[in-house]
Amino acid sequence: MENNENNQFVPVNENLGNIMFDVVDLPSAGILYPNGKPQVTVEGMCAKDESILLSPNLIKSNKAFDTLISLKAKDLGMQPDQLLPGDYDAILFNLRVTAYGPEYETEVTSPFTGEAFKETVNISKFQEKGFTDVCDKDGYFKYVTKKGNVFIYKYLTLADIRRVQSIADSRVKMLGGANTLIMDKLKAQIVSINGSQDKTKNDLYLEKMQIIEFRELRSRINEVEAGMDLTYEFTCPSTAQTFQARVSIGTDFFYPI
């Protein structure tokens, strides 16, 4: 996510400074949205916007980032939670870099020693990754597993994922047991299996799948998905050996100081 070279600085007032606008490329290229827009114009954060990130009510309801994007993404044309997660993240990364700079301290565990350590990474180096497969006219994707089963699936918006997660969390609180989020999310993504759109039968099929095929399907869906590539090369402080790992973005993402 290199800084866009066509940043526009619009003078407002000599006493108020400048408002910065940036054009953010959406990893999905907008192909699954009704407006089909591949880019969005984002206004840079100012001091006043920090009040959004510090609002107890917005933080408690997990709406702080939604509110920030709705204010700063000037030509989005939809509610922030209607975005695909990768596009949502791309806008947040742009806001974070332009407001606080590219440095972000994260914690990672060395595969050589098993010890956790902190390292400062340059998040402006993360790249957007587009879809690696082509969808049909309805926005659906197709995959045939090694066993020959044909799956038609879709990608969920952030609102879809939140809904699935809420149901999974509620089920755990009420009934106990393991969290079924991974299975529930896949069920929500599957449109048809071998031509059948019977959701009840398809859900049961997914539950009874052999693990090797289940993992193959999930791996394929994750591989095709558009989003931010958060892979980073770390150096183990004890052995000086390098390794790649995914950067974990924590709740302090917008609080670097």
C-alpha positions as CSV (number, residue, x, y, z in Angstrom):
1,M,0.0,0.0,0.0
2,E,2.4,2.6,-1.2
3,N,1.2,6.2,-0.7
4,N,-0.8,7.4,-3.7
5,E,1.2,9.9,-5.8
6,N,-1.9,11.9,-6.8
7,N,-2.7,13.2,-3.3
8,Q,-4.6,16.5,-3.6
9,F,-4.1,19.2,-1.0
10,V,-7.0,21.6,-0.9
11,P,-6.3,24.9,1.0
12,V,-9.2,25.7,3.4
13,N,-7.9,28.6,5.5
14,E,-4.4,29.8,6.5
15,N,-5.3,29.3,10.1
16,L,-6.9,25.8,9.6
17,G,-4.2,24.2,7.4
18,N,-4.9,21.9,4.6
19,I,-7.3,19.0,4.0
20,M,-5.7,16.1,2.2
21,F,-7.6,13.8,-0.1
22,D,-6.2,10.5,-1.4
23,V,-7.5,8.0,-4.0
24,V,-7.6,4.5,-2.5
25,D,-7.7,1.5,-4.9
26,L,-10.1,-1.1,-3.6
27,P,-8.5,-4.6,-3.6
28,S,-11.8,-6.1,-5.0
29,A,-11.8,-3.4,-7.8
30,G,-15.4,-2.9,-6.9
31,I,-16.6,-5.8,-9.1
32,L,-19.1,-7.1,-6.5
33,Y,-20.7,-3.8,-5.8
34,P,-23.7,-2.3,-7.6
35,N,-21.8,0.9,-8.4
36,G,-18.7,-1.1,-9.6
37,K,-16.4,1.6,-8.4
38,P,-12.7,0.4,-8.2
39,Q,-11.6,3.4,-6.2
40,V,-12.8,5.7,-3.4
41,T,-11.7,9.2,-2.5
42,V,-10.7,9.4,1.2
43,E,-10.2,12.6,3.2
44,G,-7.3,12.5,5.6
45,M,-8.0,12.6,9.4
46,C,-7.7,15.8,11.4
47,A,-7.4,16.3,15.1
48,K,-11.2,16.5,15.6
49,D,-11.6,12.9,14.2
50,E,-9.7,11.4,17.1
51,S,-12.8,12.0,19.2
52,I,-14.5,9.2,17.1
53,L,-11.8,6.8,18.0
54,L,-12.0,7.7,21.7
55,S,-15.8,7.6,22.0
56,P,-16.8,5.0,24.6
57,N,-20.2,4.4,23.0
58,L,-18.7,3.9,19.5
59,I,-15.9,1.7,20.9
60,K,-18.4,-0.5,22.9
61,S,-20.7,-1.0,19.8
62,N,-17.7,-1.6,17.5
63,K,-18.9,1.3,15.3
64,A,-15.9,3.6,15.7
65,F,-14.2,2.5,12.4
66,D,-17.5,2.4,10.6
67,T,-18.2,6.0,11.7
68,L,-14.7,7.1,10.7
69,I,-15.0,5.6,7.2
70,S,-18.5,7.0,6.6
71,L,-17.1,10.5,7.3
72,K,-13.9,10.2,5.4
73,A,-14.7,8.0,2.4
74,K,-16.4,10.8,0.4
75,D,-17.8,8.9,-2.6
76,L,-18.2,5.4,-1.1
77,G,-21.9,5.1,-2.2
78,M,-22.7,2.6,0.5
79,Q,-22.6,2.0,4.2
80,P,-19.1,0.9,5.4
81,D,-20.4,-2.5,6.6
82,Q,-21.5,-3.3,3.1
83,L,-17.9,-3.4,2.0
84,L,-15.9,-6.6,1.6
85,P,-13.4,-6.9,4.5
86,G,-10.4,-6.4,2.3
87,D,-11.7,-3.1,0.9
88,Y,-12.7,-2.0,4.4
89,D,-9.1,-2.7,5.6
90,A,-7.6,-0.9,2.6
91,I,-9.4,2.3,3.6
92,L,-8.5,2.0,7.3
93,F,-4.8,1.4,6.4
94,N,-4.8,4.6,4.3
95,L,-6.4,6.6,7.1
96,R,-3.9,5.2,9.6
97,V,-0.8,5.9,7.5
98,T,-1.8,9.4,6.5
99,A,-2.8,10.3,10.1
100,Y,0.0,8.7,12.2
101,G,2.6,7.5,9.8
102,P,3.5,4.0,8.5
103,E,5.3,2.6,11.6
104,Y,3.3,0.1,13.7
105,E,4.6,-2.0,16.5
106,T,3.4,-5.6,16.5
107,E,4.2,-8.8,18.4
108,V,5.1,-12.0,16.7
109,T,6.4,-15.4,17.9
110,S,9.6,-16.8,16.5
111,P,9.2,-20.3,14.9
112,F,12.9,-20.9,15.8
113,T,12.8,-20.3,19.6
114,G,9.1,-20.1,20.4
115,E,9.6,-16.7,22.0
116,A,7.4,-13.7,21.4
117,F,9.1,-10.4,20.5
118,K,8.0,-7.0,19.3
119,E,9.0,-5.4,16.0
120,T,8.1,-2.2,14.3
121,V,6.8,-2.7,10.7
122,N,6.2,-0.3,7.9
123,I,2.5,-0.9,7.1
124,S,2.7,1.3,4.0
125,K,4.6,-1.6,2.3
126,F,1.6,-3.9,2.5
127,Q,0.1,-4.5,-0.9
128,E,-3.5,-5.0,-2.1
129,K,-4.3,-8.4,-3.6
130,G,-7.1,-8.6,-6.1
131,F,-9.3,-11.6,-6.7
132,T,-7.4,-14.5,-8.3
133,D,-10.4,-16.0,-10.0
134,V,-13.2,-14.6,-12.2
135,C,-16.8,-14.5,-10.9
136,D,-20.0,-15.0,-12.9
137,K,-22.6,-12.3,-13.7
138,D,-24.1,-12.8,-10.3
139,G,-20.8,-12.3,-8.4
140,Y,-20.5,-16.0,-7.6
141,F,-17.3,-18.1,-7.9
142,K,-16.9,-21.7,-8.7
143,Y,-14.5,-24.4,-7.5
144,V,-14.3,-28.1,-8.2
145,T,-12.6,-30.1,-5.5
146,K,-10.2,-32.9,-6.1
147,K,-13.1,-35.3,-5.4
148,G,-15.1,-33.7,-8.2
149,N,-17.7,-31.9,-6.1
150,V,-18.8,-28.5,-7.5
151,F,-19.2,-25.6,-5.2
152,I,-20.6,-22.2,-6.1
153,Y,-19.8,-19.6,-3.4
154,K,-19.8,-15.9,-2.7
155,Y,-17.8,-13.5,-0.5
156,L,-19.5,-12.0,2.5
157,T,-19.7,-8.3,3.3
158,L,-18.5,-7.1,6.7
159,A,-22.2,-6.9,7.8
160,D,-22.7,-10.5,6.8
161,I,-19.7,-11.6,8.7
162,R,-20.7,-9.7,11.8
163,R,-24.2,-11.2,11.6
164,V,-22.7,-14.7,11.4
165,Q,-20.3,-14.0,14.2
166,S,-23.0,-12.7,16.5
167,I,-25.1,-15.8,16.0
168,A,-22.1,-18.1,16.7
169,D,-21.2,-16.1,19.8
170,S,-24.8,-16.2,21.1
171,R,-25.0,-19.9,20.6
172,V,-21.9,-20.5,22.6
173,K,-23.2,-18.3,25.5
174,M,-26.6,-20.0,25.5
175,L,-25.6,-23.6,24.8
176,G,-21.9,-23.8,25.6
177,G,-19.5,-25.9,23.5
178,A,-17.1,-25.0,20.8
179,N,-17.5,-21.8,18.7
180,T,-18.7,-22.8,15.2
181,L,-17.8,-19.5,13.4
182,I,-15.6,-21.2,10.8
183,M,-18.4,-23.6,9.8
184,D,-21.1,-21.0,10.0
185,K,-19.2,-18.6,7.8
186,L,-18.6,-21.2,5.1
187,K,-22.3,-22.2,5.2
188,A,-23.2,-18.5,4.6
189,Q,-20.8,-18.4,1.6
190,I,-22.0,-21.5,-0.2
191,V,-24.6,-20.9,-2.8
192,S,-24.9,-24.4,-4.2
193,I,-23.2,-27.8,-4.1
194,N,-23.3,-30.0,-7.2
195,G,-26.2,-27.9,-8.5
196,S,-28.3,-28.1,-5.4
197,Q,-29.4,-24.8,-3.7
198,D,-31.2,-26.6,-0.9
199,K,-29.6,-24.9,2.1
200,T,-30.6,-27.5,4.7
201,K,-29.0,-30.3,2.7
202,N,-26.0,-28.2,1.8
203,D,-25.3,-27.3,5.4
204,L,-25.5,-30.9,6.4
205,Y,-23.2,-31.8,3.6
206,L,-20.6,-29.3,4.8
207,E,-20.8,-30.7,8.3
208,K,-20.3,-34.3,7.1
209,M,-17.4,-33.4,4.7
210,Q,-14.1,-35.2,5.0
211,I,-11.7,-32.9,6.7
212,I,-9.2,-33.0,3.8
213,E,-11.9,-31.7,1.3
214,F,-13.2,-29.2,3.8
215,R,-9.8,-27.7,4.2
216,E,-9.2,-27.8,0.5
217,L,-12.3,-25.8,-0.1
218,R,-11.6,-23.2,2.6
219,S,-8.0,-22.8,1.4
220,R,-9.3,-22.1,-2.1
221,I,-11.8,-19.5,-0.9
222,N,-9.1,-17.8,1.1
223,E,-6.6,-17.9,-1.7
224,V,-9.0,-16.3,-4.2
225,E,-10.3,-13.6,-1.9
226,A,-9.2,-10.0,-2.5
227,G,-7.7,-8.0,0.4
228,M,-4.6,-6.7,2.0
229,D,-1.5,-9.0,2.0
230,L,-0.3,-8.6,5.6
231,T,2.7,-11.0,5.2
232,Y,5.9,-9.5,6.6
233,E,9.5,-10.7,6.9
234,F,10.7,-10.7,10.5
235,T,14.1,-11.3,12.0
236,C,14.4,-13.5,15.1
237,P,16.4,-11.4,17.6
238,S,18.0,-14.5,19.2
239,T,19.1,-16.3,16.1
240,A,19.1,-13.6,13.4
241,Q,17.2,-15.9,11.2
242,T,14.4,-14.5,9.0
243,F,10.9,-15.8,8.6
244,Q,7.6,-14.7,7.2
245,A,4.4,-14.3,9.2
246,R,1.2,-12.4,9.0
247,V,1.1,-9.2,11.0
248,S,-1.6,-9.2,13.6
249,I,-3.5,-5.9,13.8
250,G,-4.6,-5.1,17.3
251,T,-6.9,-2.6,19.0
252,D,-4.0,-0.2,19.2
253,F,-3.8,0.2,15.4
254,F,-4.9,3.8,15.6
255,Y,-3.1,4.5,18.8
256,P,0.7,4.4,18.0
257,I,1.8,6.7,20.8
